Amino acid sequence: MRQIDPDFLELPLRQLADAALQRARELGAQHADFRLERVRAETLSLYDTRLEGAMDADDLGYAVRVVKDGTWGFAAGIHLTPEAAAVVAEQAVRVAEVSAPINREPIELAAEPVHADAVWVSAYDVDPFEVPAADKVGLLAEWSAGLLKGADHVSARLLQVKEQKFYADTAGTVTTQQRVRVHPKLNAMKATESGFDDMSTIAPPVGRGYEYLTGTGWDWQGELARLPELLAEKLAAPSVEAGDYDLVIDPSNLWLTIHESIGHATELDRALGYEAAYAGTSFATFDQLGELVYGSPVMNVTGDRTVEHGLATVGFDDEGVQGQSFDIVKDGILVGYQLDRRMALMKGLGRSNGCAFADSPGHMPIQRMANVSLAAAPGGPSTEELIAGVERGIYIVGDKSWSIDMQRYNFQFTGQRAYKISHGKLDGQVRDFAYQATTTDFWQSMEAVGGPQTYVLGGAFNCGKGQPGQVAPVSHGCPAALFRGVRILNTVQEGGK
């Protein structure tokens, strides 16, 4: 069990919080919260085994958010003295006072139990920042050298983040948290007389430590050994014939469709029209709660801030709300949204389910995505059994490009590779494919989901939202799944070539 780093605990956390919250109270704030955080991020990039770039950033600061006379106020600072923290609180209150005349909707927050002196650390074994950079570069170079035996060029990248947060509010909640996440990725490129293509590893980013690169949680040696052969097969593959196909979609691809067509669509601020500037709004509007047939009866989706190794897993969100698991789609019906404290109270939905997050001390928390995941079927089929039930279809593995409209309704997705399915068996790779549908048509066409043995937790470090923009890490778990009669495009033909 890892502990919070002593150098973070040695910062004057309580003194700064006490000074800021006391000053906010004195100035008449009905609510105030203080959030101090340190975010360390390191990126290593290699090209053909050579180190191409290295970045090590350390962001330390704090923010004060208040509600005064029903209006938000926010300010941030970097000077770690009680006097400076009190000034930041004054600035936050002043922002609320200046904004009050134009505020048409009084801000109220759903009640939350007090969590006093709570401590939470994510599940990891080896802090990646304790591993020498030379060792990490050496491992990436070794992996790259192996891939170069079957590829013309190889890029490798390792992203690592350690996020530490201290939160306190005027209700009495005080939390201290630390979480670590890593994302290794390699991409092999090759050109032949028939053209050029590339293929990346499908290992997902995870809320783990450096042990992920050394055999815990993923078979790196196995995937890297197969990648050159898979790329060669892709280069020699025929172009797909456009038409309607049954699809078996691997979790390495389906996670992204979940993210775009369910995860974003069920953020309540989008559904209510409050988030409209950054590919915002949603077709899944609030009047459809409990009625919208989102998918087939085998579709069960949860939002989860507690799943082990999830990128959006926390002990407490940035409003002091404890992490929870909750239903979003049950038996194909929309039954819930992702909420922060304001949205929960505004629509009479009770307690927040812990979906407030800010990506830095300089940003105000906004409603962000939980780990939104599609449940496997207990005792359900293997991927091979799903494929065996298809006469004419395509099996899709790995994510690549995507496009979806601002209401999260019309979309198309591609993938790393696709295999033709003929009479229940894989029949070689095909190229130049994309699947196209509307969100409800696609999920209603889902006939079966695989069993727990097919389930994988995928995800991304860089989910974007908000204006000014923020990025958030989020995971999406899912099994392999079978979809009937989905439109497949030939992307070369669609491009007029």
C-alpha positions in Angstrom: 0.0 0.0 0.0 1.6 3.2 -1.1 1.6 6.3 1.1 1.2 10.0 0.1 4.6 11.5 -0.5 6.1 13.2 2.6 7.2 16.2 0.7 3.6 17.0 -0.3 2.4 16.5 3.3 5.1 18.9 4.5 3.5 21.7 2.6 1.4 24.1 4.8 -1.8 22.6 3.6 -4.0 23.2 6.7 -2.6 26.7 7.4 -3.4 27.8 3.8 -6.9 26.3 3.8 -7.7 27.7 7.3 -6.7 31.2 6.2 -8.6 31.1 2.9 -11.8 29.6 4.3 -11.9 31.9 7.3 -11.5 34.9 5.1 -14.2 33.8 2.8 -16.6 33.3 5.8 -15.7 36.8 7.1 -16.7 38.2 3.7 -20.1 36.6 3.7 -19.6 33.5 1.5 -22.3 30.9 2.1 -19.9 28.2 0.8 -16.2 28.1 0.2 -13.7 25.3 -0.7 -9.9 25.3 -0.9 -8.0 23.0 -3.3 -4.2 22.7 -3.3 -2.7 20.4 -5.8 0.6 19.4 -7.3 0.6 17.7 -10.7 3.9 16.2 -12.0 4.0 15.0 -15.6 6.8 13.4 -17.5 6.9 12.4 -21.2 9.6 10.5 -22.9 9.6 10.2 -26.7 11.8 8.0 -28.9 12.1 7.6 -32.7 14.0 4.6 -34.1 15.4 3.8 -30.6 16.8 7.4 -30.2 15.6 9.7 -27.5 13.7 12.5 -29.4 12.2 14.5 -26.5 11.8 14.6 -22.8 9.5 16.7 -20.7 9.2 16.9 -16.9 6.7 19.5 -15.6 5.7 20.2 -12.0 2.6 22.4 -11.4 1.9 23.5 -7.9 -0.7 26.0 -6.7 -4.1 26.4 -5.1 -7.6 27.7 -5.7 -10.5 29.1 -3.7 -14.0 28.7 -4.9 -16.9 30.4 -3.2 -20.7 30.8 -3.5 -21.8 34.2 -2.3 -25.4 35.4 -2.7 -26.0 32.6 -5.1 -23.1 33.4 -7.4 -19.8 31.6 -8.1 -16.5 33.2 -7.4 -13.1 31.7 -8.1 -9.5 32.7 -7.8 -6.1 30.9 -7.8 -2.7 31.5 -6.4 0.8 30.1 -6.0 2.3 31.9 -3.0 2.3 29.4 -0.1 1.6 31.7 2.8 -1.6 32.1 4.9 -1.6 35.9 4.0 -1.5 35.1 0.3 -4.2 32.5 0.6 -6.5 35.0 2.4 -5.9 37.5 -0.4 -6.9 34.8 -3.0 -10.1 34.2 -1.0 -10.8 37.9 -1.1 -10.4 37.8 -4.9 -12.8 34.9 -5.2 -15.4 36.7 -3.2 -14.9 39.9 -5.2 -15.5 37.9 -8.4 -18.8 36.6 -7.0 -19.8 40.1 -6.0 -19.0 41.6 -9.4 -20.8 38.7 -11.2 -23.9 38.8 -9.1 -25.8 41.5 -11.1 -25.7 39.4 -14.2 -26.3 36.0 -12.6 -29.8 34.7 -13.5 -29.6 31.3 -11.7 -28.8 31.1 -8.0 -26.1 28.5 -7.3 -27.0 25.9 -4.7 -25.1 22.7 -4.0 -26.5 19.3 -3.1 -25.7 18.2 0.4 -22.8 15.9 1.0 -21.7 14.1 4.2 -18.7 15.5 5.8 -15.5 13.5 5.2 -13.1 14.6 7.8 -9.4 13.9 7.5 -9.9 11.3 4.7 -6.8 10.0 2.9 -6.8 8.0 -0.4 -4.1 6.7 -2.6 -4.6 4.9 -5.9 -3.5 1.3 -6.5 0.1 1.1 -7.8 3.3 -0.6 -6.8 6.2 1.4 -8.3 6.2 5.1 -8.5 7.3 5.9 -12.1 9.0 9.0 -10.9 11.3 6.9 -8.7 12.6 5.0 -11.7 15.6 6.7 -13.4 14.8 8.2 -16.8 17.7 6.3 -18.3 16.1 3.0 -17.3 12.8 4.0 -18.9 14.5 5.2 -22.1 16.5 2.0 -22.2 13.4 -0.2 -22.0 11.6 1.8 -24.7 14.7 1.6 -26.9 14.9 -2.2 -26.4 11.2 -2.6 -27.4 11.7 -0.3 -30.4 14.8 -2.2 -31.6 12.7 -5.4 -31.6 10.0 -3.8 -33.7 12.5 -2.4 -36.2 13.3 -5.9 -37.3 10.0 -5.9 -39.0 9.2 -2.2 -39.5 10.9 0.7 -41.3 10.4 3.2 -38.4 9.2 3.0 -34.8 8.0 5.7 -32.4 7.7 5.1 -28.7 6.2 7.3 -26.0 5.7 7.0 -22.3 3.4 9.4 -20.4 3.5 9.5 -16.6 1.5 11.6 -14.2 1.4 11.9 -10.4 -1.5 14.0 -9.1 -1.7 15.1 -5.4 -4.6 17.0 -4.0 -5.6 18.5 -0.7 -9.2 19.7 -0.4 -11.0 21.5 2.5 -14.4 23.2 2.6 -16.5 25.3 5.1 -18.7 22.2 5.8 -15.7 20.5 7.4 -14.6 18.0 4.7 -10.8 17.6 4.5 -9.3 15.1 2.0 -5.8 14.3 0.9 -5.2 12.2 -2.2 -2.5 10.9 -4.5 -2.9 9.0 -7.7 -0.5 7.7 -10.4 -1.1 6.9 -14.1 1.0 5.7 -17.0 0.6 5.3 -20.7 3.2 3.5 -22.8 2.6 3.4 -26.6 4.6 2.2 -29.5 3.8 2.7 -33.2 5.4 0.7 -36.1 5.5 2.1 -39.6 6.2 0.3 -42.9 6.1 1.0 -46.6 5.8 -1.5 -49.4 5.1 -1.2 -53.1 1.4 -1.4 -52.3 1.5 1.6 -49.9 2.3 2.8 -46.4 0.6 2.0 -43.1 1.2 1.9 -39.4 0.0 0.0 -36.4 0.2 0.8 -32.7 0.1 -1.2 -29.5 -3.4 -1.6 -28.1 -2.3 -1.7 -24.4 -4.5 0.8 -22.6 -3.4 3.7 -20.3 -3.9 2.7 -16.7 -4.0 3.9 -13.1 -0.9 1.8 -12.3 2.8 2.5 -11.7 5.9 1.5 -13.5 5.1 -2.2 -12.8 2.8 -2.0 -15.8 5.8 -1.8 -18.1 7.5 -4.8 -16.5 4.8 -7.4 -16.7 2.0 -6.5 -14.4 -1.3 -6.0 -16.1 -0.2 -6.4 -19.7 1.8 -8.9 -21.9 4.1 -6.4 -23.6 6.5 -9.0 -24.9 3.6 -11.0 -26.5 2.0 -7.9 -28.1 5.3 -6.5 -29.4 6.3 -9.8 -30.9 3.1 -10.0 -33.0 3.0 -6.4 -34.1 5.3 -6.6 -37.2 3.5 -9.6 -38.6 0.1 -8.0 -38.1 1.3 -4.8 -39.8 2.7 -6.8 -42.8 -0.7 -8.6 -43.1 -2.5 -5.3 -43.0 -0.4 -3.9 -45.8 -1.2 -6.9 -48.0 -4.9 -6.9 -47.1 -7.6 -6.1 -49.7 -9.7 -3.0 -49.4 -13.1 -3.6 -47.7 -16.3 -3.9 -49.7 -18.7 -1.3 -48.4 -22.1 -2.6 -47.1 -23.9 -3.7 -44.0 -22.1 -6.2 -41.8 -22.4 -7.9 -38.5 -19.6 -6.6 -36.3 -17.7 -8.2 -33.4 -15.9 -5.3 -31.7 -13.0 -5.9 -29.4 -12.7 -3.9 -26.2 -9.6 -2.1 -27.6 -11.9 -0.4 -30.1 -15.3 -0.3 -28.4 -14.0 1.7 -25.4 -13.7 4.8 -27.6 -17.3 4.4 -29.0 -18.5 4.2 -25.4 -16.6 7.3 -24.5 -17.9 9.4 -27.4 -21.5 8.1 -27.7 -22.3 7.3 -24.1 -19.8 9.0 -21.8 -20.1 12.5 -23.2 -23.8 12.1 -24.0 -24.7 11.4 -20.4 -22.9 14.3 -18.8 -25.9 16.2 -17.4 -24.5 19.6 -18.1 -24.4 18.7 -21.8 -27.9 17.2 -21.7 -29.2 20.4 -20.1 -27.4 22.6 -22.7 -24.9 24.2 -20.2 -21.9 22.7 -22.1 -22.3 23.6 -25.7 -19.1 25.3 -26.8 -16.7 22.4 -26.9 -18.5 19.8 -29.0 -21.3 20.2 -26.5 -24.9 19.3 -25.9 -26.5 15.9 -26.1 -29.3 14.1 -27.8 -30.0 12.3 -24.5 -32.0 15.2 -23.0 -33.3 15.2 -19.5 -37.0 14.8 -20.4 -36.0 11.3 -21.7 -34.6 10.0 -18.4 -36.2 6.7 -17.6 -37.7 6.4 -21.1 -35.0 6.6 -23.8 -34.3 3.3 -25.4 -30.5 3.8 -25.6 -29.7 0.3 -26.6 -30.7 -3.4 -26.6 -31.8 -5.2 -23.4 -28.2 -6.6 -23.0 -26.8 -3.0 -22.6 -26.0 -2.2 -19.0 -23.7 0.8 -18.4 -22.3 2.2 -15.2 -20.4 5.3 -14.2 -17.7 4.3 -11.6 -15.2 6.5 -9.7 -14.1 3.5 -7.6 -12.9 0.8 -10.1 -9.3 -0.3 -9.4 -6.7 1.1 -11.8 -9.3 3.3 -13.5 -8.0 6.6 -14.8 -11.0 8.5 -13.4 -10.9 6.6 -10.1 -10.6 8.9 -7.0 -11.4 8.7 -3.4 -13.2 12.1 -3.5 -13.9 14.4 -6.3 -13.0 18.1 -6.5 -16.2 19.1 -4.5 -15.5 16.8 -1.6 -17.9 14.1 -2.8 -16.9 10.5 -2.2 -16.3 8.3 -5.3 -19.3 6.1 -6.2 -20.6 3.6 -8.8 -24.0 4.3 -10.4 -26.2 3.2 -13.2 -26.4 5.1 -16.5 -28.1 2.6 -18.8 -30.0 -0.4 -17.3 -31.4 -3.1 -19.7 -31.0 -0.7 -22.5 -32.9 2.2 -20.9 -31.3 5.6 -19.9 -31.7 5.7 -16.1 -29.0 8.1 -14.9 -26.5 10.9 -15.6 -23.1 12.0 -14.4 -23.5 14.7 -11.9 -21.8 17.4 -9.8 -23.3 19.0 -6.7 -25.0 21.8 -8.6 -26.5 19.7 -11.3 -27.7 17.1 -8.8 -29.7 19.6 -6.7 -30.9 21.6 -9.7 -32.7 18.6 -11.2 -33.8 17.0 -7.9 -31.6 14.0 -8.3 -30.3 13.8 -4.8 -26.7 13.5 -3.9 -23.9 14.2 -6.5 -22.3 11.0 -7.9 -18.8 12.6 -7.7 -18.1 13.9 -11.2 -16.5 17.3 -10.5 -12.8 17.6 -11.6 -10.3 20.4 -12.4 -7.2 19.5 -14.3 -5.0 22.0 -12.6 -4.9 24.4 -9.6 -5.6 27.3 -12.0 -8.9 25.9 -13.2 -12.3 25.7 -11.6 -13.9 22.2 -11.3 -16.4 21.3 -14.0 -18.5 18.2 -14.4 -16.3 15.5 -15.9 -16.6 11.9 -16.9 -16.5 8.9 -14.5 -15.1 5.6 -15.7 -18.1 4.8 -17.9 -18.2 1.1 -18.7 -20.3 -1.5 -20.4 -21.0 -4.6 -18.3 -20.0 -8.1 -19.4 -22.6 -10.9 -19.3 -22.0 -13.3 -16.3 -21.1 -16.6 -17.9 -21.2 -15.0 -21.3 -19.5 -16.1 -24.5 -15.9 -15.8 -25.5 -14.8 -13.6 -28.4 -14.4 -16.7 -30.5 -17.9 -17.8 -29.7 -19.2 -14.4 -30.7 -17.4 -14.6 -34.0 -18.7 -18.2 -34.5 -22.2 -16.7 -34.6 -21.5 -14.5 -37.6 -22.0 -15.6 -41.2 -20.8 -12.4 -42.9 -19.1 -9.8 -40.7 -16.0 -7.9 -39.5 -14.0 -8.2 -36.3 -12.5 -4.9 -35.3 -9.4 -4.4 -33.0 -7.8 -1.3 -31.7 -8.8 2.4 -31.9 -7.8 4.9 -34.5 -9.8 7.8 -35.8 -13.3 8.9 -35.0 -15.9 11.6 -35.8 -19.1 12.4 -34.0 -21.5 15.3 -34.0 -22.0 17.8 -31.2 -25.1 16.0 -30.0 -23.2 12.7 -29.7 -25.6 11.1 -32.2 -24.2 10.6 -35.7 -20.8 9.0 -35.8 -18.2 6.9 -37.6 -15.1 5.1 -36.2 -12.2 3.3 -37.7 -9.7 1.0 -36.0 -6.2 -0.4 -36.0 -7.1 -3.5 -37.9 -10.2 -5.4 -39.1 -10.7 -9.1 -40.0 -13.3 -10.4 -42.4 -15.6 -13.0 -40.8 -16.9 -15.7 -43.1 -19.1 -18.5 -41.8 -18.1 -18.0 -38.2 -14.3 -17.9 -38.9 -11.8 -15.1 -39.3 -10.8 -14.8 -43.0 -7.8 -12.4 -43.1 -7.5 -8.6 -42.6 -9.2 -5.9 -44.7 -8.3 -2.3 -45.0 -9.9 1.1 -45.5 -12.9 0.6 -43.2 -15.0 2.7 -41.0 -18.3 1.8 -39.2 -21.1 4.4 -39.3 -24.3 4.7 -37.3 -26.4 6.8 -35.0 -25.9 6.2 -31.3 -29.3 4.6 -30.7 -29.3 2.5 -33.8 -25.8 1.2 -33.0 -26.5 0.3 -29.4 -29.9 -1.1 -30.2 -28.2 -3.5 -32.7 -26.1 -5.0 -30.0 -27.3 -8.6 -29.8 -24.7 -10.0 -27.3 -21.9 -9.0 -25.0 -19.0 -11.3 -24.1 -18.3 -12.8 -20.7 -15.9 -11.4 -18.0 -13.0 -13.2 -19.7 -13.3 -10.7 -22.6 -13.5 -7.6 -20.5 -10.7 -5.0 -20.7 -10.4 -1.5 -19.1 -9.4 0.9 -21.9 -9.3 4.7 -21.8 -7.4 7.9 -22.5 -5.3 10.5 -20.7 -6.7 13.5 -22.7 -10.5 13.8 -22.7 -11.2 17.4 -23.6 -14.0 19.6 -22.3 -14.8 23.1 -21.3 -13.9 26.7 -22.3 -11.2 27.4 -21.4 -10.4 23.8 -22.2 -9.5 21.2 -19.7 -8.3 17.6 -20.1 -9.1 14.7 -17.9 -8.1 11.0 -17.7 -10.9 8.5 -18.0 -11.2 4.7 -18.4 -13.9 2.7 -20.1 -14.3 -1.0 -19.5 -16.2 -3.3 -21.8 -16.3 -6.9 -23.1 -16.2 -7.9 -26.7 -19.7 -7.4 -28.2 -21.7 -8.5 -31.3 -23.7 -5.9 -33.4 -26.0 -6.8 -36.2 -26.3 -5.0 -39.5 -24.0 -2.0 -39.1 -23.0 0.1 -42.1 -19.3 -0.3 -43.1 -17.8 2.5 -45.4 -14.8 2.1 -47.6 -12.8 5.2 -46.6 -10.8 5.3 -49.9 -14.0 5.5 -51.9 -15.6 8.0 -49.5 -12.5 10.2 -50.1 -13.1 10.2 -53.8 -10.1 8.1 -54.7 
